[in-house]
Amino acid sequence: MKILGALISIVTISSLGMAQNISFSLADPQPTLQETYGGYLLSGDLDGDGDIDLIQDGIGTDPEVFLNDGSGMFTSNRQFGGYFTSEIIALGDLDDDDDLDLVIVAANQSFVYWNDGDGNYSDDGWGFQFADQGGIQIGDVNGDSINDVLQYGVTSVGKDDNPFMIIWMNNGNGGFIRNDLGNLRELNTMAFIDLEGDHDLDIVSFGRSTLSNADSIIVYENDGNGQFSIFENSGISAFRAYALSVGDIDNDNDDDLLITGQQNGVSTTSLYINDGSGHFNELLNTPFPNVFSSSTALADFDNDNDLDVLIIGAVGGVPEFSFIYENLGNNLFEVADSIKGEYIPTNAVADFNGDDKLDIITQGIVNKTNVYWNETQVITRVEEEYTSALSLFPNPSANGVFRLSESRGWKVYSLNGIELNSDMSSVVDLSREVDGVYLLQVDGEVYKLLIKE
């Protein structure tokens, strides 16, 4: 991968096809992390040095910060304690200062921890609703360029009553305004998704009906100002979902949805393809195993500009497994590699060792914590050549705005492989993103962009 400087000289740019060969190896030595299971693995540049750090939390352990030295080796920075074993944690910039803050919610306490920019966290005594189960999603729901918080769960320890679903609107001054949306019961799983390509955050919500105890789905459509109404035409079946992954898996510029969990008590994995209007059709005859205790990811593991699939999970009575499926295009997938299987798993996908390929960290009850380096050999073939010259400036950018010398079709991805923005223009606007490294795809090539004051 090339480092994009102030001037890119592209004498012969090729449209590329990538060879199929996704491969992972168990890191040796293993980076020092907590040996735990369940919980969360959250990745991001916590200290502003351009590499990907980690916050790890598991059942029976407190959240712990691990700072990356740039090569995938981590140093513990213990900062949190006194929580129960059911912490819910989430990372996001909540005070618009371009670093990643941390939310921790448990049944006994909850705090927002503010990042000083160097990966050191402190709280001011404010937090969200205490909760025993549920989750948190962070994103800008009302279009004011400041992140808000979706929180859902139940408030009684060990029970499935007192459910809640709240949008906490960020007032931009370190405070939040509570907006109660609705509720499901236990096994709630929710995710932000752009249903109809209007660039706002809608919500898909799965769980158990408060009325009938049946599997349930509710889809909430955002009007762009953070006001939500129920969307009736999604076409997605009811689930007791365990894991949700959202991404454009068929490269048609809309969000698709991978769901694992149970339907009518039967382990199920379903991939739903968005038609662009918010109506989804289930893709049948996929090779994906039906799992319920699971963790998934959509990420470009072979750098061929489409999203491959990671599924970690188990079915009752069947050994645990973890498979990586290569996206072959045209909604076709095949197993490319496997890693250690897990039960009650979670995963993090990011370029942890700085080689411009997405690595995997997993934790689960069977093999605890394991780091896998991406060993994929990307082999290109030239299909078409043409001559061009392109300049881009500034890089690094202090405000996140980059300018091309001429309008081109481009896409920008996070180091986690998530598409953040795309356009056909001469301006690459990442002003809403935090400082760090991003990947620019233009004219079939991929380059690094750096936002840093």
Secondary structure, DSSP 8 states (H G I E B T S, - for coil): -EE--SEE--SSEEEEEE-----EEE-SS--------SSEEEEE-SSSSSS-EEEEE-TTS--EEEEE-SSS-EEEE-------S--EEEEE-SSSSSS-EEEEE-SS-EEEEEE-SSS-EEE-S------SEEEEEEE-SSSSSS-EEEEEEESSTT-S-SEEEEEEEE-SSS-EEEEE-----SS-EEEEE-SSSSSS-EEEEEEE-TTT--EEEEEEEE-SSS-EEE--------BEEEEEEEE-TTSSSS-EEEEEEEETTEEEEEEEEE-SSS-EEE--S------SEEEEEEE-TTSSSS-EEEEEEEETTEEEEEEEEEEEETTEEEEEEEE---SS-EEEEE--SSSSS-EEEEEETTTEEEEEEE-----EEEEEEE---EEEE-SSBSSSEEEEEEEEEEEEE-TTS-EEEEEEEEEEE-TTS-SEEEEEEETTEEEEEEE--
